[in-house]
């Protein structure tokens, strides 16, 4: 079929826009990430003298970096509508966030969602696949104290020990609030067949839109971060926790991400913006951590039940275009998540001004030395 002039112009415009967006993203990364690292190098004396203030500043810079990532999707028309419980109500408490995982864009979506949730975005810890350590954002996550987990049976036991040590070393000392993880252990398209085979073998429900979660990381987080009085078990790093006046984990936030027509957004689309404007839907359900069982078998059943509920939520969404109303209500209420363009322009401008400042500084230093 012949391509019309209008179609050719549309394709040309899309390609030009994608190229310009990619150039902007590269420039943004080249100034923002080195500036983040250099600011924190300069502030190392403050880290020694006043660790709390140092990590406060680091958290603000971290939030701005996440906002820059969010802006790439926001300006491409990739917006978010939120459903279910209002997580702003617990944004100052400690919580574990369980998220279904479909594509690399899930992380970008969360970065956008969390921008308007108060201070939590700068006080959060992420658990992500170790491969992200080698991306452009890896150095930022390493400094911030996120945990990179290596998948596979050969590494599983060792990774859980390392996770426990990591939490005890960094979670309270850096005043973290929320910890975000993807319990499925990989993307839906990669794990679905294996999960369905496991479900059939163990007489578990057949799931299409999510996979059965893995227990390991969730159990370690609960054992390590829940205060002893809440579940009757010892809490690791107790002295550090008391010193930071932490109450321990208080909530589990079950988060379900749904894309129209079950077509997830990947990081390439988020950056290049060649897909038409899309509304991603995010559903929250909050559980008090005292209602979460600590015993492994009971915790496994509890966690499976959360993902069976996610399956029902997503099935309803794909059939109707909306999440079902909460039990006892006749209508589900949605909330459109918004970002301030003025604020996004301000932090982008700060990043480029910082990049220019550091460039001038090193130019001056070079001339002084040579």
KADA-V806581 format. One line per field, one symbol per residue. ss: DSSP state (H for helix, E for strand, L for the rest). burial: 1 if it has 24 or more other C-alpha atoms within 12 Angstrom, else 0. A space follows every 10 residues. Layout:
ss = ???
burial = ???
This chain:
ss = LLLLHHHHHH HHHHHHHHHH HHHHHHHHHH HHHHHHHHHH HHLHHHHHHL HHHHHHHHHH HHHHHHHHHH HHHHLLLEEE EEEELLHHHH LLLLEEEEEL LLLLHHHHHH HHHHHHLHHH HHHEEEEEEH HHHHLLLHHH HHHHLLEEEL LLHHHHHHHH HHHHHHHHHH HLLLLLLEEE ELLLLLLHHH HHHHHHHHHH HLLLLLLLLL LLLLLHHHHH HHHHHLLHHH HLLLLLLHHH HHHLLLLLLL EEEEEEEEEH HHLLLLHHHH HHLLLLLEEE EEEEEEEEHH HLLLLHHHHH HHHHHHHHHH HHHHHHHHHH LLLLLLLLLL LLLEEEELLL HHHHHHHHHH HHHHHHHHHH HHHHHHHHHL
burial = 0000000000 0000000100 1000100110 1111111111 0000000000 0001111111 1111111111 1111111111 1111111101 1111111111 1111111111 1111111011 1111111110 0000001111 1111111111 1000000011 0011011111 1111111111 1111111110 1101110000 0000111111 1111111111 1111111101 1000111101 1000011111 1111111111 0101111011 1111100111 1111111010 0111000011 0111011111 1111101000 0111000000 0001001110 0001001100 1101100100 0000000000
